Amino acid sequence: MVEDFKRRFWVCLGLTVPILALSPMLQMWAGVDWRFPGDVWILTVLGTAVYLYGGRPFLTGARDEIADRRPGMMTLVALAISVAFVYSIAVVFGLEGNLFFWETATLIDLMLVGHWVEMRSVMGASRALEELARLMPDEAHRLTASGETEDVPTAALRPGDRILVKASEKVPADGTVLEGTSAVNQAALTGESVPVEKAPGDDLIAGSVNGTGALTVEVTKTGADAYLNQVVTLVREAQASKSRTQDLANRAAFYLTVTAITVGALTFAGWLLLADVPLSFVIERAVTVMVIACPHALGLAIPLVVAVSTSISARNGLLVRDRAAFERARDLDTLVFDKTGTLTEGRFGVTDVLPAPGVAEDDLLTTAAAVEGGSEHPIAAGVVRSARDRGLALPDVSGFEAMTGKGVRAVVGGETVEVLSPGALADAGVGVPDALRQRGDALGREGQTVVWVVRGGALLGALALADVVRPESKEAIDRLHDLGLTAVMLTGDKREVAEHVARQLEIDRVIAEVLPDQKSAVIRALQAEGRVVAMTGDGVNDAPALATADVGLAVGAGTDVAVETADVVLVKSDPRAAVRVIALARATYRKMVQNLWWAAGYNVVAIPLAAGALAPWGVILSPAVGAVLMSLSTVVVAVNARRLSVD
C-alpha cells in the first residue's frame, strides 16, 4: 500500500502541473492569459483522470465504510473531492461558477502524500517483527557424522543436529553448548547489555551473536517451538490485539465524522442562504470543513502508540501477551514478588564470613571451600562458588569424608579440616568465643545456615549461607517505591528467612509460609483491600496467583516464553523488568492521551476556521490549506508516538 500511494501521488502530481497551468482562476491570480480553444476540455480530462486514479483509494474506502455503517476519514475525503469534482463538471456544462479542478487535484495530491508519509511512519513504528526476523541467519554450519561441516539453510535444522557457531556469527537455532566457551551477546533478545559467558551445558538462544570463541552446539528447538518464533508470535498478537483506549478513539472518530458532515452541510446552507457570496465560495467552505475535520490523526492516535510500545517491549525482553492487562498495569498500586528465583537467585551463597580472632576472612573461606569441593550438597556448592567469586585459589585436599548429619572433613596442607554443623561443633567440644557464638546464633535465628570451620582442633570461624539476593532486587524495589507502589513479598519460606531478605531490600510487607495453592487466595485478599495487584513469579508453581492477579508477570522465562497464565512474560530473571513494565504502561497511556487530545482537540479551532468564522476579517482557508493542516495533525501524532520511551 505504501508503494501504491507513492505511485499514485507521483502520477497525479505530474497531471496536476498542467491542471494548475490551465486553470482560469489561477491564470487570473497570476496575471497571465494562457487560454486557447479547447483548453477547458483538456482541463476536464486531466481533472477526471486525477479524480478517478488518485481518488480511487478514498472512493473505495468510503464505499467500504458506508457498507459497514462506520463512516470515517475515507468518507469525508471522498465526499470533499467528489463535491468539488461534480461542481466543476457542472460548470463545464453550463453552470455559472468557477472551475475547481485545481482544488480537487491539489487536495488529492496532498491526501495521497499524507497517506504515503503516514504509512511510512506506521511501518517505522511497527518494525519490531521485521527486526526480530532479521536476527535469524539464513544458513548454519551443520556437523556431519564424520565431523565435517556442511552449510545448510537454517530451516533445514532439526532437534538433535550438531552445529558449529563461529566467532561473531549469529546463533541459528536454540540449543545447548557441547564444546567451547565464548561471551554471547543477547541484547537484541533479552535486553542484557553485557555479553553472557557460555560454556558446555549452557543454553543458547537463536538470534544471539557469538563472541570470539567457536561453539559446538546441539540443536534443541526449531520452527514454531524456537524462542525467537514464539517472541514473533507474541509480538504479532500484541500488535493485533485491541486497546481499550482504541475503542474510545474509534467512537470519537465516528462522532467527528458525523459532526464534520453536519457542520459541512450547515456551512453550505448558512453561506448560501445568509450571505451574498458566489456558489463556488460556498462549496469551497463546505469542502474545507470536511477535509480539515478528517479523523485521520484520531484513527492513528492509538495504533501508532501501541506499535511503538510493543516494539520497545520486545527490544527490552518484555513480551506482552494481553494488551488489555498491560494497559491495566498503569493503575497498579501493589506489586507482589515471589521470593525464590525472583528476588533471590534460588541458590545458596555465603552472606557472612565470621573469622575467629587472628584469622583472615580469605583464609577461612579458602580452607572451607577446599574441603567442601568434594561434596555435592547445595551448601557446599555455595561455599565453593563464593570462594571462586572472590578469585581465591583453592589448595589440594586429600582424605575427603562426608559425615552424615554432621558435616565434612578432609586433609588440607597436612592438617585435618572439618566443616561442621552447630550441633556437631558442640559435640566436638571446640571452644568458641562468646561474641562469635552470639553472632552465629543471631544469623541462625534469621533463617540462615551457619557452618563452623575447625582446623587441627582449633576454630577458624563460621560461614553463614542463605539464598543469594539478586544484586538487581534492591534497585527494583527502590524504583517501585519511586513509582508510588507497595512492594509485597509472598513466599513459602520461613518468616525469619523472608524477613531477613525483606530488611535487605526494604520491602513493605512480608507474607510468609504460604503454600503454592494458597497464593491465589492471598492475591484475592489483597484485592479485597481495594488494591490493584500485579503478581510476579516464575509462571509454574505461581500459575494460580498469576492468573488471579490484575496483571500476571512471569519472570525468568528463559527460552520458554509460552507461559499461558501470564499477561506479560519477562525474558530475563531480573525483577527490575517487572517495574519496567509498569513504567512503560504508564508512559504508553500518557502518549495515548496526548495523541487523543491533539487529534480531537485541534478540530475545536480548525473546523470554525474552515467554515469561515473569520472570513469577515479576511481569514479564509482553502481546501488545500485544510488538507495541509489535517496532514500536519497526523504527522504530529506520529512523531509524538515515536518519542515514547522508558528508562
N, C-alpha and C positions, 0 to 999 in steps of 0.2 A: 504493500500500500504506500510505503514511503516513496518508492520509485515511481509509482503511478501518479501520485500528486506532484512529484518533481517534474515528470514528463509533461503532464497537463499544464503545469504552470509555465514552463518554457515555451510550449506551443502557443498558449493563449497570450503570453507576453509578446511573442512575435506578431500575433494578429492584432494586438492592442495598439501597437505603434501606428499602423495606417488608420486604425479607427480614430485615434486621437487627432491625427493629421486631417482627416476628412470631416470631423465633427464641426458643423456650422457654428455652434455656440463657442467652442474653443478657438476657432479662427477669429470670431468677433472679439473675444477677450484678448487675443494675441495681436489684433490689429492687422490681420492678413486676410487675403481673399484667394483661396486655392480652389474655389468651386469650379466644376466643369460638368457638362451634361452627363447624367447617369451616375454621378458620384453618390447620390443617395442610395441607389440600388447596390452599389459596391459596399457601401457602409452597412446596408441591411444584411447582405450576405455574410460579411465578416462578423457582424454583431451576432447573427444567428449561429454561426459556427462556434463562436466563443460560448454562447449561452448553452448550446447543446453538448459541446465537447467538454468545456471547462466546468459547466454547471451540472453535468451528469451525476457526479458523486453526491451532490446536495439534493438533486431532484429524486434520485433513487432512495437516498437516506430519508427524505421527507415521506416518501411513499411508505417505507417500512415503519417509520414512527407512527404515522396515521393508522396504518393497519394494526399496529399493536396498541392503539389508543394511548400512546405516550408521546404526544408532540413535544419536540425539544429543539435543539440547536439547528438541526438539518431542516426542520420545518420552517423556522424563521428565515434562514438563509435562502431556502428555495422560494419562499413567499416574497422576500425582498427582491431577488433578482428577477423573478417572474413578473412582478408588478411593473418594474422598470422596463423589462423587455416588451411585455404586451403593450404598455403605453406607447413605447417607441414605434412599434409596428403599427399601432393605430394612427400615430402622427404621420407615418409614411403613407398610409392610405387615406389621408384627408383630415384627420382630427387636428384642430388647431392646438399648437403647443411646440415644445422643443424636443429634439431627439435625445434620448437618454442612453444610446448605445455605449457611449464612452463611460457613463456611470456604471452600466451593467458590466462592461468589460473590466474596468479597474476594480470593481467590487469583487468580481470572480477571481481576478488575479491575486488580490490581497487575501481572500479566503483560502485559495489554493496554497499560497506561500505560507500562510499562517498554519494550515494543517500540516504542511511539509515540515516546517520547523518544529511544530509541536510534537509530531510523531518521532522526529529525531530525538527530542528531549525525553519522550516516553521510553524510547529504546535505550537511551543512555541511563535512565533511571532503573530500567528493568534488566540490566545486563548481568545480573547475578548468575543466571543459568548459563549464559554464554561463557562467563569467566570460569565457572565450575567445569564446564565441558572442556575448556582449553587446558585444564590441569592434566588431563589424561594424555599420555604419549600415544602415538599411533602404532609403534612397534615395541616388541620385547625381545630380549635375548634369552631364548629357552635353551636349557641344557639337555642334551640327549643322553641316552644310557651310556654312551661311550665317553661322556664328558665334554664333547664338542658343543659349541653354541650355534644356534640357528636363529635367525631373525624371523619372527612371525608376527602377524597382526595381533594387537592386544586382545581383540575379540576372540582369538583362537585359543587363549589360555584357559585351562581348566584346573579346578582344585586338585592339588597333588603335584602339579608341574613344578619343576625347579627352574628358577630364572636367575640370571646374573644382572645385577644393577650396578653399573659402573659409576665412577666418580662424576658428580654434577648432573647425573641423569635423573629423570622423574621415575618414581616407582610406578610400574604399570598395573599392579593388582595388589589387593590386600594379601598379606602373607606374614610368615614368621621367619626371622633370620636364622639361617642354618650355620653360616660361616661368615667371618669378617666383623669388623667394628667400624662405625662411622657416626658422625653427627648428622642428623637428618632434619631438614627444615620443613616444619609442618604448619608454618604461619598461615598459609592460604586456606588451610582446612580447620585449624583449631584456634587460630589467633595467637598462638605462642610465638613470641618474637625471638626467643632464644632457641637455636637448634637443639634437638634432643638426642642424647647419646643412645645408640642402638648396638646391641651385642647379641650373640646367639641366644635364642629363646624369646627375644623381644618381638612385638608385633609391629608391622609396617602398614601404613595407610596409602592406598593408591592415590597418586597425585602429589605426594610429598616429594621433596627434592633431596637426593642423596648428597652428602658432603664429599670429602676427599677419599674415603675408603670404599673399596669394592665389596659388595654384599651378595652372598648366595642366599636366595630366598625361596621358601616353599609356598606356593600359592594356596591360600585358604578360602578366599571368596572371590567370585567373579559375577559379572552380569548384574541382575537386579539385587543380589544379596550383598554386593560390594558397598562399602561405606559411602563412597562418592555418589553412587547411583541413588542410594537412599536419601542422601542430602539433597540431590537434584529433585527427587520426588517430593520431599518435604517443602522445598522452596517453591516448587510449582504449585503445590496445593495451597501454600500460604498466600501466594500472589493471586491465586484464583478465588480464594475464599472472600466472602463479602464482609466488609466492615460495617459495624452498626452505624458508624458515622456516615458511611456511604448512603445508607437509606435516607438519612436526613438530607444529604446533598441531592439525591435523586428527586425527593419531594420538592425541595427548593427549586430545582431546575424546571420541574413541571409547572410549578406556580409562576415562575418567572416567565416561562414561555407563554402561558395564558395571559399574564399581565402585559407582556410585550405586544401580543396580538390585539388585546383590548385597547391598550394605550395607542397603538398604531392606528386602530380604527377610529378612536376618539380624536386623535390628532388630525386625521384626514377629514373627519366630519367637521371638527372645530374650525380649521383653517378655511375649509370650503364654504361653510355657512356663515362664519362670523367675520371673515376678513376679505378684503378686496385684493386677492393675490392670484397669480396665474395657476392653472391646474398643475403645471409642471412643478411649481414650488410646493404645492400641497402634497403631491405624490412623493417628492423628494423628502419632505419631513416624515411622512409615514414610513418610507423605506429606511431612513436613517434610524428611526426608533427601533424597528425590528432587527436591524443589523447590530446596533450598539448593545441591545439587550440580549444577544445570543448567549445562552448559558454555557458557553464553551468552557470558560475557566472554571465554572461551577462543576461541570462534569468531570474535569480533571483534578480538581482540588484534592480529593481523597485518594483516587487510584495512584497518582504520582507519589504521594507521601507513603502509601502502602508499599509501592515498588521499591522506593529508596530505603525504607525501613527494613524490608525483607532482605535487601542486598547487604545492608550494614550488618544485620543479624547473622547472615550466612558467613560473612567475612570474619566475624568475631566468634564463630563457633556457637551461636545461639540459634537453634533450629526451631522455628515456630510451627507447631502442628495445628493449633487452634487460634485463628486470628481474633475471634471474639474474646477468648480468655486472655490473650496478650494485651488487648485493649483494656481489659479489666484490671490489669496489673498497675495501671496508673492510680487506682483507688485503694491499693493495698495499704494497710497500716500495721500489719503484723507479718513477719517472715519467720517461719518455723524451720529450724535446721535439725536434721538428723545428725547425731554426733559422729559416730564411727564411719569413716570413709568420706565424710563431707567436711566437717570442721577439723577432723583428725585424719591421719593417713591410714588408720586401720592396722598399724604395726607397732611393735614395741620399739622404744628408743630410750636412751639414757637421758633423764631430765636433770638429775643432780649427781654430782661426784663429791663424796664426803670423805676426804683422806684423813687418816689418823695423824696426830702431831708428828711433824718431821717427814711426812710422805708427800711427794709431789702428785698432783692430780693426774698428769700424764702417765707417771709410773704406775699408779693404781689402775688406771683404765687399760693400759697396755698389758699388764700382768693378767688382769681378769679376762680380757679379750683373748689372750693366747690360750688360756685354759678352756674357755667357752667355745673356741674354734672347733673342738672335737664333738660338740653337741649339736643336735638339730632342733632343740627346743626354741620356741619363739623368743624367750628371754635371752637365750644365748645368742641368737641371731641379732637381737637388738644391741647387745653389748659389742659384738664384733663390728656391726655396721657403724656404731657411734665412734669406735676407735678409728676405723678407716676414714670416716668423715673428717676426723681431726688430722688425718695424714700420718697416723702413728704406724711404725713398722713393728710387726708382731714377731717375737722370738720363737724359736722352735721349742716344741714340747715333746715329752715322751711319757709313757705310762698313763695315758688318759683313762679315767674311770668315772662312770656315772653312778652316783649313789642315790638310789630311788628314794624320793621324798626328802632328800637332804641337800643335794647339790652335785657338784662335780669336783674332781681333783686331777692334777697332773703334775709332772716334774718340769719346772722351768728354771733353767740356769743352775741345775743341781739341787734345787730346793723344792720341796713339796708345797704346792699352792692349792688351796681349796676355796671354792666359791660356794658359800653356804646360805641356806635359808635362816631366818631369825631363830627358829626353833633348834635347828642343827647347831647354830653358833652357841646357844645356851647349853646344849648337851655337851659340847666340846670344852666348855669351861674357859673360853678365851675371854680375857679381860677387855672391857670396852669402856672408854672414858664416858663419864656421865653426859657431857654436852653432846657427844657424838650419838650416844644411845637415844637421848631425848629427840635429837633431830631426826634420826631414823624412824623412831616411833611416830613422830608427827607426820612424816611423809606417808607412813603406812596407814595412818588414820584417814589420810586424804584419798586413799584408794590406790596409791602407788605400790608397786612391788619393790621391796628392798632386799638386796642380797649383800652378804658380807664376805670380804676377801681376807684370807688368812695365809701368810707365807711363813713356813718354818715355825708354826705355832704362834706367830706374832700377828696382831691385827694390822692390816694395811689400810682398811677403811671400808666404806659401803658405797654401793651404787643404787640409785633409785630409778626405776623404769616405769614408763606409762605409755599409753597410746600417744604417738607423737602428734602434737598440734601442728596443722599446716601453717607454714610461715605466712600464707596469704589470708588466713582466717581473721586475724586482728584487723587488718586493713579493711576486710569485707564488713566487719561489724561496725567499724568507725564510719565507713561510707553509708552504711544503713542508717546509723544514727543521724548523720548529716542530712539524710533524706526525710528524717522525722518518723522513722518506723521503729517498732518494737521488735527486738530480737529474742526469740524463744528457742531453747534447746530441748528437743524431745528425744529421749534415749532409753534404752532398756538397761543401761549400765546402773551400777550402784550410785546412790545420791552423792556419796562422798567424792567419787571419781568425777561425776558430772559437774559438781560444784567447783571442783579444783580447776577444770577446764574453763568453766564459766567465769571464774575470777580472773583467769589469764586474759580472756577475750572481752571482759566487761559485758557479758550477755545479761539482758534484763531479767529473764525468767527461766527457771530450770524445771522441767517436768521429767523426772527420772523413774527408773524401774518400771517402765511401761512395755508390755509385750507387744509384738508386731500387730496382733489382731485388735489391740486396744488403741492404736494410734489414731485411727479414723474417728473414734469416739472423742478423743482429746481435741481433734480438729473441730468437730461439731460443737464441743463445749466452748471453744474459743469463739466460734461464730455466734453462739448463743449470747455471748457477752457483747455482741454488736460489732465484732471485729471483722475486717475483710482480710482473709488469711491466705498466704501462699505457703505451700509445703515444699521443702527442698530435701530430696532423698535420692537413693540410688536406683529407684524405679523397679526394684524387685520386691524385697520384704516391706518396702514402704508403699507398695502399689495402692492398697485401700485408702491410705491417708492422702496420697497424691490425687486420687480420684475424688475424694471428699472435699478437698481444699478448693477455694475460689480459683486459684491458679496452682497447677502442679508443675514443679520444676524438677526434672530428672538430671542429677549431677553425676558427672563421671561416666558418661555412657561409653567412652572409648570408641571402639569400632562397631558397637551395637546401638544404632540410633533408633531402632524400632521399639521404643518403649511406649506401649499402647496407652498406658494410663496417664502419661504426662502431657501437659499442654505445650510446654517448651522443653526441648532437650538441650542440655548444656554439654558440649563435646568434652571440654576439659574438666578435670576434677578440681575445680577452683571455685571456692564459694563466692569470690568476687564476681563471677559470671552471673550468679543469681541476682546480685544487686544491680548489675549492669542491665539486666532485663527490665527491672523497674524503672531505671533511669531512662532507658530507650523508650519504654512505653509512654512515659510522661512527656519526653521530648517529641515523640511522634504525635501525641494528642495535641500538643501546643501548635505544631505545624499544621495539623488538620484544621484547628480552629482559626489560625491566622489566614489560611487559604480560603476558608469558607467566608470569613468576614470580608476579605478583599474581593473575592469573586462575586459575592452577592451585594456587598456594600457599595461598590463603585457605581452600581446602577442607580443608586439614590440620586447621584449627581448627574450621571451620564444620560439617563432617559429624559429628564426635563430639558437638558440642553439639546438633545436630539429632536425633541418635539418642537423646539423653537421658543422656549420660555424667555430667552434673552434676545430674540430676534429684534424687538424694538430698539435695542441698544447695539445692533449690528453684529451680534454674536450668533453665527449660523454654522451648523455642522453639516457637511455634505455626507452622503453615504460612504464615500471613500474614507473620509476622516473618521467616521464611525467605525468602519472596518479596522482602521489602524488602532483606534482606542481599544476595540474589542480584542484584537490580536495582542496588543500590549498587555492587557489584563491576563491573558493566557500565559504570556512569557513570564510575567511577574510570579504567577502561581508556580510555574515550572521551576524557575530559579530558586524560589523560596523553598520548594520541596527538596531540591538537590542540596540545599545548605543544611539539611538535617544531619546532625552528628551527635555522638555520645562519647563521654570520656571513658 
